[in-house]
Amino acid sequence: MSVFTARRMLLTVLLALAAVGCSPDGEPGRGPAALDIRPLSGATAYSHADAVRLHDREEDAIAVCMTSRDFAYAKQPRTTSARSEETNPYGLLTPEKAAADGYGIVGEFLHLKSAPSPVEEPREPAWQQALTGTPKHRVTMRLPDGVSLEYATDGCVARARAETYGSEWNTVEPYTVGLANRVIAAVEANPGYRAAIRRWSSCMTRAGHRAANLQAPRTALNSRLPKAAKSPAALRTLGRDEIRLANADARCQVETGLAGAVEVVQQTVEQRLLTADDRRTIARYTTDKHKALAAADR
């Protein structure tokens, strides 16, 4: 497909989706305040604007570090959209966001077509080692969610992160994210959460949409996207179906009190799982994050 054809297809679908309430610009619809339950009191969540500011500051630090090592480095833009950045990790959905953007599936596809990720040329090993570090300085972390993380302390990426957020960020940040993931997994395995999902699922069935869990509607729509992406008409149809399904989903979440049930379960899980050391790590993460944001504003 030529660039001209792709852009014409993009414009056609944008105009059609705007008519049915799907926001294509990466900004989900905003409505009245509603429960947006996230682990660790939202410590690991960022607004899109904050994420961009911190990303840009980190990229500046990487570029300075690479230049000091006599390597050229092109600063990378953050291509993630607001809808992707701010999606609830449990799949909770407000009626306002559902009506404006569905699940963000078609909207995100259009966003990525309009702002494709930059393609980097392959680099020589010395350049790559300057950026990400050397095997001699590689460390391994076991995170609370069971994931093993490796990084090298002498790379410009690690040094830029430490410069941007603080000397302990390379360990504090992944550990805190691992805690958040562990909380989510424990919440989703909790009998109270599963009972709440069954109530929501029954509501969805009555509305004509069978779904065993919160990800099922998204999975079904995503499976249709590759074929629909080949045709503006098919993509418009998928967008309309997405809005209808998301509206039913959000209504059922409200009718069954799903967000409130998740909040109660999460509180119980965090009281059980998080140790005093965990809470100190989360506090350090939050402090470093706020300091970095304050510095980015200067």
C-alpha positions as a LaTeX table, in Angstrom:
\begin{tabular}{lrrr}
\hline
Residue & $x$ (\AA) & $y$ (\AA) & $z$ (\AA) \\
\hline
Met1 & 0.00 & 0.00 & 0.00 \\
Ser2 & 1.37 & 3.42 & $-0.96$ \\
Val3 & 1.77 & 6.21 & 1.58 \\
Phe4 & $-0.91$ & 8.22 & $-0.24$ \\
Thr5 & $-3.38$ & 5.32 & $-0.19$ \\
Ala6 & $-2.70$ & 4.63 & 3.49 \\
Arg7 & $-3.28$ & 8.28 & 4.41 \\
Arg8 & $-6.47$ & 8.46 & 2.36 \\
Met9 & $-7.75$ & 5.30 & 4.08 \\
Leu10 & $-6.80$ & 6.78 & 7.45 \\
Leu11 & $-8.68$ & 10.03 & 6.79 \\
Thr12 & $-11.79$ & 8.17 & 5.60 \\
Val13 & $-11.95$ & 6.02 & 8.71 \\
Leu14 & $-11.17$ & 8.94 & 11.03 \\
Leu15 & $-14.14$ & 10.88 & 9.71 \\
Ala16 & $-16.44$ & 7.87 & 10.03 \\
Leu17 & $-15.38$ & 7.02 & 13.56 \\
Ala18 & $-15.70$ & 10.62 & 14.68 \\
Ala19 & $-19.36$ & 10.39 & 13.72 \\
Val20 & $-19.94$ & 7.41 & 16.06 \\
Gly21 & $-17.93$ & 8.78 & 18.95 \\
Cys22 & $-14.54$ & 7.14 & 18.56 \\
Ser23 & $-11.78$ & 9.61 & 19.42 \\
Pro24 & $-8.83$ & 9.03 & 17.02 \\
Asp25 & $-6.23$ & 11.38 & 18.48 \\
Gly26 & $-4.99$ & 9.27 & 21.37 \\
Glu27 & $-7.09$ & 11.07 & 24.00 \\
Pro28 & $-9.83$ & 8.95 & 25.58 \\
Gly29 & $-13.17$ & 10.61 & 26.25 \\
Arg30 & $-13.27$ & 12.43 & 29.56 \\
Gly31 & $-16.34$ & 12.27 & 31.79 \\
Pro32 & $-17.32$ & 12.65 & 35.44 \\
Ala33 & $-14.99$ & 11.22 & 38.04 \\
Ala34 & $-15.38$ & 7.46 & 38.43 \\
Leu35 & $-13.57$ & 4.68 & 40.22 \\
Asp36 & $-10.28$ & 3.93 & 38.44 \\
Ile37 & $-8.81$ & 1.24 & 40.66 \\
Arg38 & $-5.06$ & 0.64 & 40.29 \\
Pro39 & $-2.55$ & $-1.26$ & 42.44 \\
Leu40 & $-0.38$ & 0.53 & 44.99 \\
Ser41 & $-2.77$ & 3.50 & 45.04 \\
Gly42 & $-1.83$ & 4.24 & 41.44 \\
Ala43 & 1.86 & 4.71 & 42.27 \\
Thr44 & 3.05 & 3.22 & 38.98 \\
Ala45 & 0.48 & 5.04 & 36.83 \\
Tyr46 & 1.44 & 8.11 & 34.79 \\
Ser47 & $-0.62$ & 10.58 & 32.86 \\
His48 & 0.34 & 10.65 & 29.21 \\
Ala49 & 1.68 & 14.20 & 29.56 \\
Asp50 & 3.92 & 13.21 & 32.49 \\
Ala51 & 5.18 & 10.11 & 30.69 \\
Val52 & 6.16 & 12.18 & 27.66 \\
Arg53 & 7.98 & 14.78 & 29.77 \\
Leu54 & 9.97 & 12.15 & 31.63 \\
His55 & 10.70 & 10.19 & 28.46 \\
Asp56 & 12.07 & 13.30 & 26.77 \\
Arg57 & 14.27 & 14.13 & 29.77 \\
Glu58 & 15.63 & 10.60 & 29.83 \\
Glu59 & 16.32 & 10.70 & 26.07 \\
Asp60 & 18.22 & 13.98 & 26.54 \\
Ala61 & 20.39 & 12.31 & 29.17 \\
Ile62 & 21.05 & 9.30 & 26.92 \\
Ala63 & 22.11 & 11.59 & 24.06 \\
Val64 & 24.55 & 13.50 & 26.30 \\
Cys65 & 26.02 & 10.22 & 27.59 \\
Met66 & 26.43 & 8.77 & 24.08 \\
Thr67 & 28.04 & 11.97 & 22.82 \\
Ser68 & 30.52 & 11.82 & 25.69 \\
Arg69 & 31.49 & 8.36 & 24.41 \\
Asp70 & 31.90 & 9.66 & 20.84 \\
Phe71 & 28.76 & 8.00 & 19.48 \\
Ala72 & 25.91 & 9.66 & 17.63 \\
Tyr73 & 22.46 & 9.09 & 19.10 \\
Ala74 & 19.12 & 10.21 & 17.68 \\
Lys75 & 16.66 & 10.92 & 20.48 \\
Gln76 & 13.59 & 8.70 & 20.16 \\
Pro77 & 10.08 & 10.15 & 20.42 \\
Arg78 & 7.53 & 8.51 & 22.67 \\
Thr79 & 4.95 & 7.03 & 20.31 \\
Thr80 & 2.62 & 5.54 & 22.94 \\
Ser81 & $-0.76$ & 7.27 & 22.93 \\
Ala82 & $-2.72$ & 8.57 & 25.90 \\
Arg83 & $-5.33$ & 5.81 & 25.49 \\
Ser84 & $-2.63$ & 3.14 & 25.70 \\
Glu85 & $-0.82$ & 4.88 & 28.58 \\
Glu86 & $-3.92$ & 5.38 & 30.70 \\
Thr87 & $-5.81$ & 2.09 & 30.14 \\
Asn88 & $-6.91$ & 0.54 & 33.42 \\
Pro89 & $-4.77$ & $-2.54$ & 34.18 \\
Tyr90 & $-7.78$ & $-4.62$ & 35.25 \\
Gly91 & $-9.81$ & $-3.67$ & 32.20 \\
Leu92 & $-12.23$ & $-1.45$ & 34.13 \\
Leu93 & $-14.11$ & 0.85 & 31.80 \\
Thr94 & $-16.26$ & 3.92 & 32.42 \\
Pro95 & $-19.36$ & 4.65 & 30.32 \\
Glu96 & $-17.78$ & 7.93 & 29.22 \\
Lys97 & $-14.66$ & 6.28 & 27.80 \\
Ala98 & $-16.66$ & 3.47 & 26.26 \\
Ala99 & $-18.94$ & 5.90 & 24.43 \\
Ala100 & $-16.07$ & 8.08 & 23.23 \\
Asp101 & $-13.47$ & 5.49 & 22.29 \\
Gly102 & $-14.69$ & 1.96 & 22.93 \\
Tyr103 & $-11.70$ & $-0.05$ & 24.08 \\
Gly104 & $-9.37$ & 2.09 & 22.01 \\
Ile105 & $-8.61$ & $-0.77$ & 19.61 \\
Val106 & $-9.49$ & 0.90 & 16.32 \\
Gly107 & $-8.42$ & 4.28 & 17.67 \\
Glu108 & $-5.00$ & 2.96 & 18.64 \\
Phe109 & $-4.59$ & 1.27 & 15.26 \\
Leu110 & $-5.27$ & 4.60 & 13.56 \\
His111 & $-2.94$ & 6.42 & 15.95 \\
Leu112 & $-0.08$ & 4.06 & 15.14 \\
Lys113 & $-0.71$ & 4.42 & 11.39 \\
Ser114 & $-0.55$ & 8.19 & 11.68 \\
Ala115 & 2.56 & 8.14 & 13.89 \\
Pro116 & 4.62 & 5.06 & 12.93 \\
Ser117 & 7.49 & 4.08 & 15.18 \\
Pro118 & 10.91 & 5.19 & 13.91 \\
Val119 & 13.02 & 2.50 & 12.30 \\
Glu120 & 16.60 & 2.38 & 13.53 \\
Glu121 & 19.50 & 1.18 & 11.42 \\
Pro122 & 21.47 & $-1.76$ & 12.87 \\
Arg123 & 24.45 & $-0.49$ & 14.88 \\
Glu124 & 27.91 & $-1.88$ & 15.51 \\
Pro125 & 28.50 & $-3.80$ & 18.77 \\
Ala126 & 30.54 & $-0.96$ & 20.30 \\
Trp127 & 27.63 & 1.48 & 19.83 \\
Gln128 & 25.16 & $-1.01$ & 21.31 \\
Gln129 & 27.38 & $-1.66$ & 24.31 \\
Ala130 & 27.76 & 2.05 & 24.91 \\
Leu131 & 23.98 & 2.34 & 24.93 \\
Thr132 & 22.92 & $-0.72$ & 26.92 \\
Gly133 & 26.14 & $-1.73$ & 28.68 \\
Thr134 & 28.62 & $-4.58$ & 28.74 \\
Pro135 & 28.32 & $-8.17$ & 29.99 \\
Lys136 & 30.92 & $-7.48$ & 32.68 \\
His137 & 28.58 & $-5.03$ & 34.39 \\
Arg138 & 25.37 & $-6.98$ & 33.91 \\
Val139 & 23.18 & $-7.61$ & 36.95 \\
Thr140 & 20.12 & $-9.81$ & 37.37 \\
Met141 & 17.06 & $-9.01$ & 39.47 \\
Arg142 & 14.27 & $-11.35$ & 40.52 \\
Leu143 & 11.10 & $-9.27$ & 40.69 \\
Pro144 & 8.12 & $-9.84$ & 43.01 \\
Asp145 & 5.96 & $-11.12$ & 40.15 \\
Gly146 & 8.52 & $-13.85$ & 39.36 \\
Val147 & 10.07 & $-12.12$ & 36.34 \\
Ser148 & 13.86 & $-12.03$ & 36.01 \\
Leu149 & 15.30 & $-8.74$ & 34.78 \\
Glu150 & 18.80 & $-8.16$ & 33.43 \\
Tyr151 & 20.50 & $-4.83$ & 32.75 \\
Ala152 & 24.05 & $-3.49$ & 32.63 \\
Thr153 & 24.94 & $-0.69$ & 35.00 \\
Asp154 & 27.55 & 0.90 & 32.68 \\
Gly155 & 25.25 & 1.57 & 29.70 \\
Cys156 & 23.97 & 5.03 & 28.84 \\
Val157 & 20.39 & 3.87 & 29.30 \\
Ala158 & 20.98 & 2.83 & 32.92 \\
Arg159 & 22.99 & 5.96 & 33.63 \\
Ala160 & 20.37 & 8.22 & 32.09 \\
Arg161 & 17.64 & 6.59 & 34.18 \\
Ala162 & 19.70 & 7.11 & 37.34 \\
Glu163 & 20.34 & 10.74 & 36.36 \\
Thr164 & 16.67 & 11.36 & 35.62 \\
Tyr165 & 15.11 & 9.67 & 38.63 \\
Gly166 & 17.83 & 9.00 & 41.20 \\
Ser167 & 20.65 & 6.57 & 41.92 \\
Glu168 & 18.38 & 3.68 & 43.01 \\
Trp169 & 15.82 & 3.93 & 40.22 \\
Asn170 & 17.19 & 1.04 & 38.16 \\
Thr171 & 16.27 & $-1.30$ & 41.02 \\
Val172 & 13.42 & 0.57 & 42.73 \\
Glu173 & 11.37 & 1.06 & 39.54 \\
Pro174 & 11.28 & $-2.54$ & 38.25 \\
Tyr175 & 10.76 & $-3.87$ & 41.79 \\
Thr176 & 7.76 & $-1.56$ & 42.31 \\
Val177 & 6.28 & $-2.48$ & 38.92 \\
Gly178 & 6.76 & $-6.13$ & 39.88 \\
Leu179 & 4.84 & $-5.50$ & 43.11 \\
Ala180 & 2.00 & $-3.91$ & 41.13 \\
Asn181 & 1.87 & $-6.90$ & 38.77 \\
Arg182 & 1.87 & $-9.29$ & 41.72 \\
Val183 & $-1.06$ & $-7.43$ & 43.29 \\
Ile184 & $-3.02$ & $-7.56$ & 40.03 \\
Ala185 & $-2.43$ & $-11.30$ & 39.68 \\
Ala186 & $-3.50$ & $-11.92$ & 43.29 \\
Val187 & $-6.62$ & $-9.78$ & 42.87 \\
Glu188 & $-7.64$ & $-11.67$ & 39.73 \\
Ala189 & $-7.16$ & $-14.99$ & 41.54 \\
Asn190 & $-9.23$ & $-13.89$ & 44.56 \\
Pro191 & $-12.64$ & $-15.57$ & 45.04 \\
Gly192 & $-14.29$ & $-12.20$ & 45.64 \\
Tyr193 & $-12.98$ & $-10.86$ & 42.35 \\
Arg194 & $-14.03$ & $-14.01$ & 40.50 \\
Ala195 & $-17.54$ & $-13.75$ & 41.93 \\
Ala196 & $-17.73$ & $-10.13$ & 40.76 \\
Ile197 & $-16.60$ & $-11.17$ & 37.28 \\
Arg198 & $-19.29$ & $-13.87$ & 37.16 \\
Arg199 & $-21.94$ & $-11.24$ & 37.95 \\
Trp200 & $-20.55$ & $-9.01$ & 35.20 \\
Ser201 & $-20.39$ & $-11.96$ & 32.78 \\
Ser202 & $-24.04$ & $-12.81$ & 33.44 \\
Cys203 & $-24.98$ & $-9.21$ & 32.72 \\
Met204 & $-23.02$ & $-9.34$ & 29.46 \\
Thr205 & $-24.79$ & $-12.56$ & 28.44 \\
Arg206 & $-28.17$ & $-10.94$ & 29.07 \\
Ala207 & $-27.03$ & $-8.04$ & 26.87 \\
Gly208 & $-26.22$ & $-10.49$ & 24.07 \\
His209 & $-22.43$ & $-10.65$ & 24.52 \\
Arg210 & $-20.88$ & $-13.78$ & 25.98 \\
Ala211 & $-17.64$ & $-12.96$ & 27.82 \\
Ala212 & $-15.97$ & $-15.03$ & 30.52 \\
Asn213 & $-13.56$ & $-12.28$ & 31.61 \\
Leu214 & $-12.80$ & $-8.60$ & 31.05 \\
Gln215 & $-10.26$ & $-9.31$ & 28.32 \\
Ala216 & $-12.59$ & $-11.50$ & 26.23 \\
Pro217 & $-14.32$ & $-8.62$ & 24.38 \\
Arg218 & $-10.96$ & $-7.03$ & 23.54 \\
Thr219 & $-9.58$ & $-10.37$ & 22.35 \\
Ala220 & $-12.56$ & $-10.93$ & 20.05 \\
Leu221 & $-12.24$ & $-7.46$ & 18.51 \\
Asn222 & $-8.47$ & $-7.70$ & 18.15 \\
Ser223 & $-8.83$ & $-10.98$ & 16.27 \\
Arg224 & $-10.87$ & $-9.14$ & 13.62 \\
Leu225 & $-8.47$ & $-6.21$ & 13.27 \\
Pro226 & $-5.91$ & $-7.66$ & 10.78 \\
Lys227 & $-8.60$ & $-8.41$ & 8.20 \\
Ala228 & $-10.59$ & $-5.22$ & 8.89 \\
Ala229 & $-7.47$ & $-3.08$ & 8.52 \\
Lys230 & $-7.38$ & $-3.88$ & 4.79 \\
Ser231 & $-10.61$ & $-2.02$ & 4.07 \\
Pro232 & $-11.95$ & 1.35 & 5.27 \\
Ala233 & $-15.50$ & $-0.05$ & 5.22 \\
Ala234 & $-14.54$ & $-3.09$ & 7.29 \\
Leu235 & $-12.60$ & $-0.90$ & 9.73 \\
Arg236 & $-15.61$ & 1.40 & 10.15 \\
Thr237 & $-17.78$ & $-1.65$ & 10.86 \\
Leu238 & $-15.29$ & $-2.90$ & 13.44 \\
Gly239 & $-15.22$ & 0.54 & 15.03 \\
Arg240 & $-19.01$ & 0.62 & 15.36 \\
Asp241 & $-19.05$ & $-2.92$ & 16.78 \\
Glu242 & $-16.34$ & $-1.92$ & 19.25 \\
Ile243 & $-18.34$ & 1.05 & 20.52 \\
Arg244 & $-21.49$ & $-1.07$ & 20.94 \\
Leu245 & $-19.64$ & $-3.84$ & 22.78 \\
Ala246 & $-17.72$ & $-1.43$ & 25.01 \\
Asn247 & $-20.93$ & 0.42 & 25.89 \\
Ala248 & $-22.55$ & $-2.86$ & 26.97 \\
Asp249 & $-19.42$ & $-3.78$ & 28.92 \\
Ala250 & $-19.31$ & $-0.44$ & 30.75 \\
Arg251 & $-23.04$ & $-0.59$ & 31.57 \\
Cys252 & $-22.62$ & $-4.05$ & 33.04 \\
Gln253 & $-19.64$ & $-2.91$ & 35.06 \\
Val254 & $-21.74$ & $-0.12$ & 36.54 \\
Glu255 & $-24.82$ & $-2.28$ & 37.11 \\
Thr256 & $-22.84$ & $-4.99$ & 38.92 \\
Gly257 & $-20.67$ & $-2.57$ & 40.92 \\
Leu258 & $-17.54$ & $-4.15$ & 39.49 \\
Ala259 & $-15.10$ & $-1.31$ & 40.19 \\
Gly260 & $-16.18$ & $-1.14$ & 43.84 \\
Ala261 & $-15.78$ & $-4.90$ & 44.20 \\
Val262 & $-12.27$ & $-4.75$ & 42.70 \\
Glu263 & $-11.37$ & $-1.95$ & 45.09 \\
Val264 & $-12.42$ & $-4.00$ & 48.15 \\
Val265 & $-10.54$ & $-7.09$ & 46.95 \\
Gln266 & $-7.43$ & $-5.07$ & 46.12 \\
Gln267 & $-7.37$ & $-3.51$ & 49.58 \\
Thr268 & $-7.53$ & $-6.98$ & 51.15 \\
Val269 & $-4.83$ & $-8.34$ & 48.85 \\
Glu270 & $-2.44$ & $-5.44$ & 49.47 \\
Gln271 & $-2.87$ & $-5.69$ & 53.23 \\
Arg272 & $-1.91$ & $-9.35$ & 53.00 \\
Leu273 & 0.87 & $-9.19$ & 50.41 \\
Leu274 & 2.80 & $-5.98$ & 50.98 \\
Thr275 & 5.48 & $-6.05$ & 53.63 \\
Ala276 & 6.92 & $-3.06$ & 55.48 \\
Asp277 & 9.95 & $-3.22$ & 53.16 \\
Asp278 & 7.65 & $-3.26$ & 50.13 \\
Arg279 & 5.86 & $-0.16$ & 51.36 \\
Arg280 & 9.17 & 1.63 & 51.90 \\
Thr281 & 10.21 & 0.75 & 48.34 \\
Ile282 & 6.90 & 2.10 & 47.00 \\
Ala283 & 7.38 & 5.31 & 48.99 \\
Arg284 & 10.89 & 5.70 & 47.58 \\
Tyr285 & 9.57 & 5.09 & 44.06 \\
Thr286 & 6.87 & 7.74 & 44.53 \\
Thr287 & 9.36 & 10.26 & 45.92 \\
Asp288 & 11.81 & 9.71 & 43.05 \\
Lys289 & 9.01 & 9.95 & 40.49 \\
His290 & 7.77 & 13.27 & 41.90 \\
Lys291 & 11.31 & 14.68 & 42.06 \\
Ala292 & 11.87 & 13.73 & 38.42 \\
Leu293 & 8.62 & 15.41 & 37.39 \\
Ala294 & 9.53 & 18.54 & 39.29 \\
Ala295 & 12.95 & 18.63 & 37.62 \\
Ala296 & 11.34 & 18.11 & 34.19 \\
Asp297 & 9.28 & 21.26 & 34.75 \\
Arg298 & 12.35 & 23.42 & 35.33 \\
\hline
\end{tabular}
